[in-house]
């Protein structure tokens, strides 16, 4: 049962990462800002392979930053 829950969490994280990538790709921000946000998204993706809880935490922080920058969530 635990494995099913973990797979579900991976699915939720994957959907959130996809949404965050879309937000960054469509953001009207300077290129340097977009590169930094993209780099951080890639780091979250890499962390997810080894530490799901840390990846979720990092994505929460990044999502809050995107919200703070006014990057819309379509």
N, C-alpha and C positions, 0 to 999 in steps of 0.2 A: 504494500500500500504506500509506503514512504516513497518508493521510486516513482509511482504515478504522480504523487504530489510534486516531486521535484521536476518531473517532465512538464507538468502544468505550469510551474513557476518559470521554467525555461521558455515556454511558449509565451507567457505574459511578458517576460523580459524582452524576448525577440520582437514582439509587437510594439512595445514601447520604444525600443531602439530604432525600429523602422520609422516610427512616427517622429522621433527626434531627428533622424537623418533627413527626413522630408522637411522638417522645420528649418534646419540649418541650410539645406540646399536652396530653399525658397526665401531665405532671410535677406532683407535689404540692409546689409551691414558691409563695412569695409572688408576687402579681401583678406587682410591679416586676421581680422576677427573670425571670419569664416574658416580660415585655415586652423586657427587655434581650437575652435569648437569642433571641427572635424577630427582633429588630432585627439581631442578628449573623448569623442565618441568611439574612435578606434581603440583607445585605451580601455574603455568600459567593455567593449566587445572582447578584447583579449583577456581581461580580468574574469569575465563570465565563464571562461573555459576552466578556471581553477577555483574561483571563489564567488559563488552565486550571490551570497549576501552582500559582499563588498561591491559587486557590480550593481546591484539594486541601489545601494546607498549612493554610489557615485552618480548613477543616472538620476536619482532624486535631486541631488545637488545641481547637476547640469540642467535638469528640467526647470528647476527654480530659477536658475540664471537666465535661461531662455525666456521665461515668463517676465523676469525683471527687465530684460532688454526689449520687451514688447514684441517678441517674435511670435506671430500668431500660430495657434494650434489648429490646423485645418482638419 
